[in-house]
Amino acid sequence: MKIVRRIGVPPSARGSSSGATCPDVFELSDGDFAVIGTEATERLRAELPADAGVADYERIVIVNRETLLRAKRDIPDA
């Protein structure tokens, strides 16, 4: 599996001037997506609806609104 492309604009276009605040979204070679965000599994686990869960190998990450909105145009419809 490899990163094929960034979805949206680079963090520098959203005001990040360092590697400390760089949420990002990438499309992978298998068609899945990878995100860089703030790890929040323990903080949000209790907030999940009853029909949602987090496996041992999964994490809840927060990606800020601007990152997703600016990525929206690059996300394929199918």
C-alpha positions as CSV (number, residue, x, y, z in Angstrom):
1,M,0.0,0.0,0.0
2,K,1.3,3.5,-0.9
3,I,0.1,7.0,-0.7
4,V,-1.1,8.0,-4.1
5,R,-2.0,11.7,-3.5
6,R,-3.0,14.3,-1.0
7,I,-6.7,15.1,-0.8
8,G,-7.1,18.8,-0.5
9,V,-4.5,21.4,0.1
10,P,-1.2,21.0,2.0
11,P,-1.1,22.1,5.6
12,S,1.0,25.2,4.7
13,A,-2.0,26.5,2.6
14,R,-4.1,26.2,5.8
15,G,-1.7,28.3,7.9
16,S,0.6,25.6,9.3
17,S,4.1,27.0,9.4
18,S,5.6,24.0,11.2
19,G,5.3,20.2,11.5
20,A,3.4,20.7,14.7
21,T,-0.1,21.3,13.3
22,C,-0.5,19.3,10.1
23,P,-3.8,17.5,9.8
24,D,-3.9,15.9,6.4
25,V,-5.8,13.5,4.2
26,F,-4.3,11.1,1.7
27,E,-5.7,8.6,-0.9
28,L,-4.0,5.2,-0.8
29,S,-3.2,2.9,-3.7
30,D,-5.9,0.5,-2.7
31,G,-8.6,3.3,-2.8
32,D,-8.7,3.7,1.0
33,F,-7.9,7.0,2.8
34,A,-5.4,7.8,5.5
35,V,-5.6,10.8,7.8
36,I,-3.2,12.6,10.1
37,G,-5.1,14.1,13.0
38,T,-5.0,14.5,16.8
39,E,-5.4,11.2,18.6
40,A,-8.6,11.3,20.7
41,T,-9.6,7.6,21.3
42,E,-9.8,7.6,25.0
43,R,-11.4,11.1,25.2
44,L,-14.2,10.2,22.7
45,R,-14.7,6.4,23.1
46,A,-17.5,7.0,25.7
47,E,-19.2,9.4,23.3
48,L,-19.6,6.8,20.5
49,P,-23.2,5.7,19.6
50,A,-24.1,2.2,20.9
51,D,-23.6,0.7,17.4
52,A,-20.1,2.0,17.0
53,G,-16.8,0.7,18.4
54,V,-13.0,1.0,18.2
55,A,-11.0,-2.2,17.7
56,D,-7.7,-2.6,19.4
57,Y,-5.9,-1.7,16.1
58,E,-8.0,1.4,15.5
59,R,-7.8,5.0,16.8
60,I,-10.3,7.9,16.8
61,V,-8.5,10.9,15.3
62,I,-9.7,14.5,15.0
63,V,-9.3,16.3,11.7
64,N,-10.2,19.9,11.9
65,R,-13.2,21.2,9.8
66,E,-11.1,23.3,7.4
67,T,-9.0,20.3,6.5
68,L,-12.0,18.2,5.5
69,L,-13.8,21.0,3.8
70,R,-10.8,21.8,1.7
71,A,-10.4,18.1,0.9
72,K,-14.0,17.7,-0.2
73,R,-13.5,18.7,-3.8
74,D,-10.8,16.0,-4.3
75,I,-12.8,13.1,-2.8
76,P,-14.1,10.9,-5.6
77,D,-17.9,10.3,-5.8
78,A,-17.3,6.6,-6.3
